[in-house]
Amino acid sequence: MAMEVTQILLNAQSIDGNVRKHAEDSIKQFQEQNLPSFLLSLSGELANDDKPVESRKLAGLILKNALDAKEQHRKFELVQSWVTLDTAVKAQIKTCLLQTLSSAVSDARSTASQVIAKIAGIELPQKQWPELIVSLLSNIHQQAANVRQATLETLGYLCEEVSPNVVDQDQVNKILTAVVQGMNASEGNNDVRLAATRALYNALGFAQANFSNDMERDYIMRVVCEATLSPEVKIRQAAFECLVSISSTYYEKLAHYIQDIFNITAKAVREDEEPVALQAIEFWSSICDEEIDILEDYGGDFTGDSAIPCFYFIKQALPALVPMLLETLLKQEEDQDQDEGAWNIAMAGGTCLGLVARTVGDDIVPLVMPFIEENITKPEWRQREAATYAFGSILEGPSPDKLTPIVNVALTFMLTALTKDPNNHVKDTTAWTLGRIFEFLHGSTIDSPIITQANCQQIITVLLQSMKDVPNVAEKACGALYFLAQGFEEGGPLSTLTPFFQEIVQALLTVTHREDASESRLRTAAYETLNEVVRCSTDETASMVLHLVPIIMMELHKTLEGQKLSSDEREKQSELQGLLCGCLQVIIQKLGSSEPTKYLFMQYADQIMELYLRVFACRSATVHEEAMLAIGALAYATGPDFAKYMPEFYKYLEMGLQNFEEYQVCAVTVGVVGDICRALEDQILPYCDGIMTQLLKNLSSNQLHRSVKPPIFSCFGDIALAIGENFKKYLMYAMPMLQSAAELSAHTSGADDDLVDYTNSLRNGILEAYSGIFQGFKNSPETQLLIPFALHILQFLDSIYMEKDMDDVVMKTAVGVLGDLADTLGSNAGTLIQQSLSSKDFLDECLSSDDHLIKESAEWAKLAISRAISV
């Protein structure tokens, strides 16, 4: 086999499909039948300078993919199979890889660096391969530039793969020394300097101790700043990327350098090539992000003991920073509006300006207004567009008091520009800006309304007219209408939009039928806006919403007609079905929320359900997510009548619960089980064995994304509430699962924010399960079955109370569970609650909470506990 490896690797890249397929099968077979010799022959191929570069590159790639995968469970399997390989085989592979770093072929070196880093990611945390870093560092002093370049690249990848606590500080210092030396201007070879600069980017997370030392930090900062002036564009770009990373990782250490960095970035933004200029702008956007976070966390009131002060870099830089950003707005590209992924200096500058506005608020307005006034009426389109973009960018951040007078003057001008300006860019940005005005300065929270009976007619006429414009402008007009409707949602019973409802809906439906509606997300935007208009509509327009039902049903029916679709057409069909199901869902929720309209809507329920089932039937393996959500809404609206759909629907429900790959679909389906439980109550009983079996299977699987587990626990509670004491046969399975999850989620010390958020959602799911189970068993002779679990639940409540990192949602659910325990178990729980460590403190804390929901729950719990104790 080893003789043929080269040929097979070349065949796997052949343009002939049959040759390629045959080669890929051989590779797969070799891997499955004899992994050690498979990996050895690949590493040998990669290390052999006599072999063709194509086969070496692919050999390295396959080697890398044999160690790592995107899916967690697959990655785990690959790591295990590496760990269990014979030590001698592993040593031989590593020798080949390290040898490849001195190859003359750059592709081979680069691939080897990535594979070495993957192995390091597995072995260094296990305290294996201790000699790796030593041998890499010894390469740095070699004469040959290609060896230095490859070694620095490897060190960079290594820092990306392993976490900082795996490498001891002495080795970190040596790595940083090697990297910073490689970046130095005295390094004559640009490839080495570039590899070093990129390596520093990955190594910054390891440099905590070094950034705390003034001398070392000064040295690193000096070298990075010097690299931003390199004659080589890629080195300049990489150096600015380092500065961006430093700005967020070491914000609090920047004060000493910020003036120099301003000068460097300003020069780059004005004079350098686009990739470099974009990173220079990104530096300031990143500083804004840091300061916005600090100001939000501390609410702006800084006391002497606040651990993370804000340095107000943006506020200090304003007089120079804003003019620099305004200049960038004039560097638009001709076709940026049509290209969805477009990103250029003008867009980066506008985005940064928006962040600056959010950071400093009112202070930005006087600095930007002269630019707008000067350019908004200029004959050259770039100036008009830049002025409009500047205006739209500063609408979030400054206070409504500061902005409303300006907007009132600007509104009429904007509406005229949207219909009359000869340039599409200007119209696109104008429609976007109107959307921002409606998003931030219109709604029940704003004192002086911008939209009045007087100007509403003109606004709607212009927006509906604009929806007939080219797709990118029409899409922004839909967006503006979306925010216009949303602002009325909270605003009183008689919406200003009511008289225009019919006209708006008709215009949006017309947009969905445009030939070019698939460009610029136009169709999606039209349906999203239609949904928002329906959601915000009042009782007076209910009959018109009802008329929409058969129209949307007809549209959905049409998507089911097409036979024999190509995969591309099938994807489009599925997307359109998603939009239509989403639209029906909103309509069902709207009509189902009041009795009279619900009664009228019911005439369509059977047909709608039949359509949903046909949408499901379009796919063989997966369930349609939006159709599933829409069924949840239908179940909620139809209540107990939904039972007649269950025999047909159940198989799709089961399919959704089994869909581990698309875990969002699984999560949505779990939510729908909850909706159906609430609708059917004990009529769901015949299906519970199947549902509970699948849910328990999901919980014990390590392949299912963790985010689906909290909703599954809540779902136990929904099922128990629906079927009451019939849940008893599931207790022996559900309770141990809940208990082990509870123990896992009790302690989070040292976790990052993401993990704390996840832990709180897990706790909430567990508590909702307990709550549903206890409420479900209330007043039943079977309640004694729950007594054995009470102590564990109280200990769980104690431990999460002691951790002090509960969010409000968990707090409300937790105090509710305390009440449920007392309410269902009476005196059996009373004594336990009195003996528990923190129940009283926890209850007192909730009783004095500012959150009225927590307080309400706590008052109920207090009553239930006092009843249980007095029995």
N, C-alpha and C positions, 0 to 999 in steps of 0.2 A: 504493500500500500504506500509506504513512504516514498518509493520511487515515483509513484504516480501522482503524489500530492500536488506537485507543481502544476501538472497538466489539469487536474481536476479543478484547482483554484482558478486557473485561467478559463476553463470551460464554464465555470460558474458565472463568468462575466461576459459570456459569448452573446452576440446579437441574435443567434439562433435560439428560439425559445425551447426547442426540444433538447438541444445540447445542454442548455442552462439548467433545465429541470432535472435532467439525468445527473448532472454534476451535484446539484443541491441535494438530491436524494442520497447520493453516495456519501456526501459530507455528513448528512444527518445520521446515516446508518453507522458510519465510522465512529461518530461521537457516542452513539448509544451503545455500540458493541464493545468499544475498548477506549474508555475515556483517557486513561494515562498515556497510551501511545498516541492518541489523537492530539492531546495537548502538547506532548513532546514534539511530534512532527510539525505542528504549527509553529512552535517557538523556534524550532530548527530552521524552518523555512524563512521566518522573519529575520533570523540572525545571519543567514547565508548571503554574503555579498555577491555571489555568482548567480543568484536567482533573479528572475525578472521583477521589476518593482511592483507590477500589478499583483503578482501572486503573493509577494511579501506583505503588501498593504492589506490584502483581504485576509491573509493568515492572521495578522495582528488584530484585525477587526473581529474575526470569529473568536479569537482567543479572549478578547475583551468581553464579547457577548456571552462567553461561557462562564464569566465571573459575575455578571451583573445584569439586572433586568429592571424594567420600570415597575412591573407589578410586584408588590411586597412578597407574596407567597412564592413566586417564581424566583425572586432574588434570594430568598431564604434557602430554597432548594439548591441553587447554584453555589451559594457560599458553603453549605453543608458538604456538597460533593467535593469542593476544593479542600476543605478542612480535613476530610477523610482520605485524601490522596496520600500515597506513600511519600514519606519525607524525602527520600532520595530523588524521586521523580520531580517533586516541587523544587528541590535544590537545583536540579539540572535545568528546569524551565527558567528559574530566576537567573542562572548564570547566562543562558542564552540572551535573556532580555537585557541584562546589564551590558553584555558584550555589544548588543545592537546599538547602544547609545553612541558608540564610536564609529558607526557605519558612515560611509560617504554619502549615502542616500537619505535626503532629509525626511521623506515620507516614512521610511522605515524607522528612523530615530523617533519621529513624533508619535508613531503608533506605539512603539515600545514604551515611551514615557507614560502613555495613558494606561497601558496594561500594568506596568510596575506600580502605578498609583492605585489601581484597583486592588492588586494583591496586598499592597500596604494597608489599604482600607480594611481588609479582612484580618491581616496578621498583626499589625502594630497594636491594636487594642487588646489582642490576646498575648501581648508581650513576646511575640515571635518576630523573626527577622530583625533582631536588634542591630545587626551590622549594616543594614541598608543605608541609613542616613550618613553613617561614617564613610561608607564607600562612595556615596554620591558626593559628599563634600571633598573627598580626596581628588575627585575628577576636576574640581573647579580650578585647581592649580596647574592643569595640563596646558601645554602649548596650543594644542589644536582647538581652534575656535568652535568647530562643529561639536566637539565633545562638551565644551563649556555650555554651548547653546542648548544641547539636548539635556544636559544635567539640570540646568536652570528650569527648563520646561518641565522636567520630571518633578522637581521640588515644588513648582507651582501647582501641578495636578495633585501632588501628594497633600498639599495644604488644603486643597479643595475636598479631598476624600476623607481625611481624618479630622476628628475634632481636636481643638487646641489642648485639651487636658491629657491627650495621649502622648504628646511629645514633651520631654522635660525641658525646663527653661534653659538649661545649658545648651541643649541642641537647638532650641529656638533661636538663641542668640547667634549661634554659628550659621544657621540657615539665613537669618536676616543679614548677617554680615556679608555672606556670599552673594546674596541677592542685591543688596545695596551697592556692593563693589561692582557687580556686573552692570548696574545702571549708570555708574559714574561716567562722566564725559571722557575720562581718560581711557575707557574701554573703546579700543579702536574699531571693533567689529559691530556693525549695526544689528546683525541677527542676534548676537549675544545680548546686546543692550535691550532689544525688544523683548527677548525671552525673559530677561531679568525684570523688566518693568511689569510684564504680565504676571510674573511669579509673585511680585510684591503685592499685586492686587489680591491674589488669593491668600497671601500670608498675613495680611493686615489683621485678621482676627486673632492671630497668634501673638500680636505685638503689644498686648495690654501693658505688660511690665515695662517694655521699652518706651512706650508713649508716656509712661508716668515719670520717666527720667528725662529731665530737661535737655541734657547734652545729647542723648541718643535721639530724642524726638527732633531737636533742631537739625541734627545731621540728616535724618530720614527726610524731613520736610525740605531741606535744602536740595537734596538729590532729586526729589520728585519735582520740585519747581524748576530745577535746571533741565530736567528731561522734557518739560513742556516746551523748551526752546530748541530742542534737537532739530537738525535739518531734515530728519526723516519723519514723514507725516504719521506713520503708524506708531512711532515711539511717542510723538506728541499726544496722539489720541489716547494711547495706553496710560500715559502719565496723568492726563486729565481724568481718566477713569479712576485712577488711584485717588486723586483729590476728591472726586465725588464720594468714593467709599469712605475716605477719611472724614468727610463732612458729616456723615451720619454716625460712623462708629466712634469718632473722637471729637464730637462737636465741642465738648467743654474744654478741649485743649487748643482751640483754634485762635483765640483772641490775639495772640502774639503775631500771627501770620496773616490775619485777614486782609490788612491793607495791601500787602504784596500780592496776595491771591487775587484781590480785586483788579489790580493793575494787569496781572498776567491774563486773567479771564477776559477783561475788557478788550485787550489787544487781540486775543484769539477770536473773540466774537466779531470784531470789526474787520480783521484782516486775514484770518486763517481759513483753510479749506473746511468745507461743511462738516465732515465727521469730527473734526477737532472743535470747531465752533459749537456744535451741538452739545458736546460734553462740557464745554465751558459754561454754557447756559444751564446745563443739568446741575452743575455745582450749586448754583443759586437756588434752583428749584428744590434741591435736597436740603439746603439750609432752611428754606421756608418750611418744608415738611417738618423738620426738627422743631422749629420755633412754634409752629401751629400746634404740634403735639404737646409741647411743654406748656404753652399758654392754656390749652384746653385742660390738661391734667391739673394745673394749679389754679385754674379759673382766674388767672391774672393777678391774684393777690399774693404778693411775695412777702413772706415773713422772713425774719432773719435766719430761721432755721431750715429754710427750704433747701433740700439736698441738691436739686438740679436747678441752678438759676438760669434764667434766659439771658443771653448776652445781647439781645436786640441788635444782632448784626444787620438785619434787613433794614430796620428803622434808621440805623446810622448810615447805611450805604444808599438810602433812598435817593438823595439828590443826584447821585451819579448813576445809580443802578437803573432808575426808571428811564432816563433818556437813552441809555444804552439799549434797553429792551424795546423801546418804541422804534428805534432805528431798525431793529431786526424785522419789525412787522412789514416793512416795505420790500422785503426780499422774498415775496411770494413766488410760487411756481405756477406756470400757466394752467396746468391741468390737475392741481392738487385736490379739487373738490370731487373729481370723478373717481379718484383712486382711493379706495378704502384704507389701504395701509400707509397712505402718504405721511411722511414726517420730514419736515425741513426747518430751516432756521426761523422762518416767520411763525410756523406753528409752535415751535419750541419756545420762542420768545413770548408769544401770546399766552401759552400755558403758564410760563413762569410769571408773567405779569398778573395772571389770575391768582397764583399762589401768593404773590407779594400783597395783592389786595386783601386776601384772607388773613395774611400775617399782620398787616399794619392798619387795616380798616380805613377810617376816614382820611388819614394823612395822604393817601395816594391820589385822592380825587383832584386837588388843585395842581398836582404835577402832571396829570394826564389830560385834563380838560383843554389846555391851550393847544395841544397836539390835535385833539379831535376837532376843535373849532377851526383850526387852520386848514385841515386836510379834507374835511367831510364834503366840501363842495368843489374840490379841485377837478379839472377836466381829466386828469390822468387817473385811470381806474385804480391803480395800485394805492394811490393816496386815499381815495374814498374808502377802499376796502380796509386799509390799515386803520383808518380812523374808526370805522365801524367795529372792527375786531377789538381795538383798544377799549372801546366803550363796553362791548359785551363782556370783555375779560374782567372788568372791575366791578361787576354788578353783585358779586358775592363777597362779603367782607365789610364794606362800609355800611353805615347805618341807613335804614330807610329814610330817616329825616334828612340825611345828607343827599341821598340820591333822588328822592321823589320829585323835588322841584326840577331837577335836570331832566329826569325822564319825562315829566309832563310836557316840557318844551320839545324834547326829542321825538316823542311818540308819533306825532303827525308827520314829521320829516321822514321817519323810518317807514311809515306805512306808504308814503308816496314813493320812496326809493324802492320799496319791494315791488311795486307795480311798474314804475317808470324808468328805473335805472337801466341803461343799455347793456350793462355788463353782468354776466352770470355770477362771477365771483362776488361782486358787491351784493347781488340779491341773495346769494347763498348765506353770506355772513350776516346780512340784515335780518333774514328770517331766523337765523340762529340767535341773534341778539334779542329779537322780540321774544323768543322762547325763554331766554335768560331773564328778561324783564318780568315775564309772567311767573317764572319759577320763583324768583326771589323777592319780588316787590308787589305781589298780588295775592290776596288771601285774607282769611279772617284775622290773622295776627297783625295786619298792617293797619295803622290808624287812618291814614288818608288814602282812600282807594284811588288807584290809577285808572281802573276801568269803571266807567259810569254808564248809566242808561244812555247818556248822550253820545259817547264814543264807541259803544259796544258794536253797534250796527256797522260802523266803518271798519272796525278791526276785523269782524267776521267776514265782511264782504271781501276785504283785501286778502285774508288768509285763504278763503275758498277759491278766490281767483288765482292765487299763487300756487294752489295745488294742481293747477293745470300746466304749470311751468315745467321746465326740464326736471328729470327725476331728482337730482341732488337738491334743487331749490324746493321742489314739491315736498320732499321728505322733511326738510327743515320746517316747512310751513305746517306739516302735520304735527311735528314736535311742538311748535309754538301753540297750536290749538290744544294739544294734550295738556300743557301746563296752564293754559287759559281755563280749561274745564276743571282741572284739579284745584285751582285756586277758589273755584266756586263751591267745591265739595263741602267745605266746612261752613260756607257762608249762607246761613239762613234758609228758610223753606222755599221762598220764591226766588229761584235762581234767575239771574239776568239772562242766562242762555236759553231759558225755556222757549221764548218765541221763535228762536232760530233752530230748535232741535231738529225738526224734520229736514230742513235745508242742509244742516251740517251732516246728518247721517247719510243723506242722499249723495252729497259731494264725496264723502269718504268711501262709500260703496263704489262710486264711479272710479275713484282712484284705484281701487283694488282690481278693477277690470282693465286698466290701461295696458296696452301692449308691452310697454317698457317698465311695468311695475316691479320686475325682478331686479332692476338696476338700483343702486344706492339704497338697498333695503326699503324701497318705497312701499311695497305691499305690506311688509311687516309693520312699518310705522303707521300706515293707515289703519290696520286692524288694532294696533295698540291704542291708537287715539280713539277709535270707535269704542273700544272697551272702556276707556276712561270717561268718555262722554256719557255712555250708558250708566256707568257706576255713579256718576255725579248727578244723574237726572232726578227730577222730582216726581211726585205722584201725578202731577198734571200730564206728564208725557208718558205715563205707564202704558196707555193704549198703543202708542207708537212703538214702544219697546216690544210689546207683544207682537206687533206686526213684523218685527224683525225676525222673529223665531222661524216662520216658514221660509223666509228669504235665505237665512244662513243655513237652514237645513237643506235647502235646494242646492246651495253651493257645495255643501259637504257631500251630498248625493252625487253631484257631478264628478267629484274626485274619485268616486268608487267605480265609475263607468270604465275607465281606461284599462284595456287588457295589455298583456305582454309588454311591460315597460322595461326600458334599459335601466341600469343601476342609477344613472344620473337622473332620469325621469322619476324613478321611484323615490329618490331622495327629495326631489321637488314636491312630489305628491305628498310625501310624509310631512314635509314642512308646512304645506298649505293645510293639510288636515289638522296639524297642530294649531295653526292660527285660528281655524274655524272652530275647533273644539274649545279653544281658549275663549273665543268670543261667546259661544253658547254658554260656557260656564259662567261668565259674568252676567249674561242675560238671566240665566236660571237663578243665580244668587239674588239679582235685583228683584225679579218677579216673585221669588219665593219668600221674600222678606216681609210681605204683607198679605193677609188672608185673601182679600178680594182678587188680587192679581194672580195669586198662587192658584186659586180655584180655576181661573180662566186658562192658566198655563197648562194645567193637568191634561187638557185635551191632546197636547202634543207629546206627553211623556213617553208613551209606548213607541211612537215613531222615532223619537230622539234616541231612545235606548237601542232600538234596532240599528240605527245608523252607527252608534258607538260600537256595537258588537261587530258590525261589518268593517269598521276601521281596524279593530283588533285583528280581524280575519285576514287583512291585507298582508300581515307579516307572519312569518312562520315561527321565528325564534324569540322575538322580543315583543314586549307590550308597548303600546303607544302611550308615552308619558302624559301628554295633554288630555288624551281621551280618558285616561285613568282619573286625572284630576276632575274632569268634567263629570264623571260618574259619581265622584264623591259629592259634588254639588247637587246632582240629581237625587242622590239618596237622601241628602239633607232635606231637599224640598219635598220629596214624595213621602218621606216618613215610612210608616209600616207597609204602605203599598209597594215599596221597593222589593218586598219578598218575592213577588211573582217573577222578577228578573233574575233571581239568584241561580236557578238551575242552569240557565244559559251562560250566565256571567262567571260562575264560579271558576271554570277552568282558566280564564284569563287572569283572575285574581291570583290563582295559584302560580301561574306563569310569572306574574309580576313579582311575587314573593321569592321566586327562585332565581331572579335575575341578578346574580352577584356582579357580573361584569359592569352593567350600567347601574351602579349602585343608587343613582338618583331615582331611577325608575322603581327600584326596590323600596326606597324610603317613601316615595309617593304612594306606592301600593299599601304600605303599612299604615299610612295616614288614612287611606280610603277604607281599610278594615275598620278603623275607628269611627269614620263617618257612618258606615253601614251598621255598626253596633248601636250607635245612637239612634239610627232610624228604625231598626228592626227590633231592638231589645231582644226578648228571649226567642224571637223567631229565627235568630241566627244560630240557635243551638245545633241544628243538624250539620252545620258546616264547621263547628268549632274544633272537632278532632283534627280535621285536615289543616285548618289554619294554625292551631297551636303546635302541631307537629312541625310544620314548616318554620314557624317563628323560633321554636326551640333549636331546630337544626341551624337556622341562620345565626343564632347567638353563639353556638359552639363552633362555628366555622371561623378559621383564621383567614379565609379568603375574602370575607365581606368587609367592606370599608367601615372603619369604626364609627363613622357619623350616623350609620343606620341603626346602631345598637340602642341609643337612648329612645328613639321613637318606638322601637319594638317593646321596650319595657312599658312605656306609656300605654301601648296597645294591650298589654296584659290587663291593665287597669280598665280600659274600655270594655274588654270582653267580660271581665268579672262584673262590671256594673250592669252589663246587658243581661247576663245569664244568672246572676246572683249565686245562690248556694250550689248551683250545678257546676260551678268552677272547682268544686272540691276535688274532683278527680285529677285536676291539673296541679294542685298545690304541691304534690311531692316532686314535680318536675320544675315548676316555676320558682318556688321559694328558694331552693339551693342556688339557682342561677342568680336570683336577686341578691341573696346574701353574699355570694362571692364577688359580684359586681360592686356591692355596697362597700365591702372591705377595700377593694381596689380604689374606689373613688373617695375614700375617706381622707386619705393623706396626699397632699400635693406639694409638700414643702420643696422649695427649690425648682418648681416647674416654671416654664415660660408662659407667657400670656395665652398662647394658643391652647396649651395643655390645660391651663386653669379654666378657660372658656369651655373646653370639651368636658372637663371633669364636672363643671357645673351643669352642663346639659345632661350628662350621664346621671348625676345625682337627681336632677329633676325628673328624668324618666323613671328612675327607681322609685322615687317618692310618689309619683303619679300612679305607678303600679300598686304600691301599698295602699294608697288612698282608695283606688277603685275597688281593690279586693275587700278592704274593710267595709266600705259603703255597700258593696254588693251583698255581703253576708249579714248586714244589719237586720235585726229582728228575726233571724232565722235560727232554728234549733241547732244549726251546724256551727254557730259561732265558736263553740269551744275548740274547734279544730285550729283556730287561729292563735289560741293562747300561747302555745309553745314558741311562736315567732315574736311575741311582743317584746321580750327582753332584748333580742338582737336588734330590733328596730330602734328601740330607745338608745341602745349603745351607738348605733349608727348616727342618730340625731345628736347625741353627745359629741361624737368625734367630729362631725362637720361643724358643730357650733364652736368647738375648741380651735379648729383650723382658722377661723376668722376670715375665710375668703369666699363666703357664700355671696352670690349676687341676689338681687331683690326677688327674682323669679323663684329661686330655690328657697329663699326665706319664707315666702308666702306658702309654697307647697309644703315645706317642712312643718310649719306651725299648723297647717291644715291636717297633716298626718297625725300630729300629736292629738288634735281634737278627734280625728276619726278613731284612733285607738281607744280613747276614753268613751266615745259615743257608742262604739260597737261592743266593746268588751266590758263596759261598766266597771263594777267594783274589781273585777279581775285585773283591770289595767290601773285602777286608781292607786293601789299600793305601789305598783312598779314605778308609776310616774313620780310618786312622792319620793321614792328611793333613788331615782335617777340623778346623775351628777348635776346636770345643767338645765333640766326642763324649766325650772322656775326662772332662772336668769334669762333663758332664751325667750320664754313667754313674755317676761317683763320688757325685754328689749323690743320685741315685736309690738307690744301694746303701745310703746312710746314712739313707734316709727312714724316718719313723715308721710310714708306711702299709705294712702287710705285703704288700699287693697290688703296690704299686710296687716294693718290695724284691724280691719274688719274680720279677717281670718282669725287673728289672735283673740278677738273678743268672743267669737264663736267657740274657739278652743277652750278659752278660760271657763266658759259656761259649761261645756261638756265635761271638763275635768272636775269642776266643783260638784257637778251631779254625780260623777263616778265615785268621788271620794266620800260623798255624804251618804251613799247607799249603805 
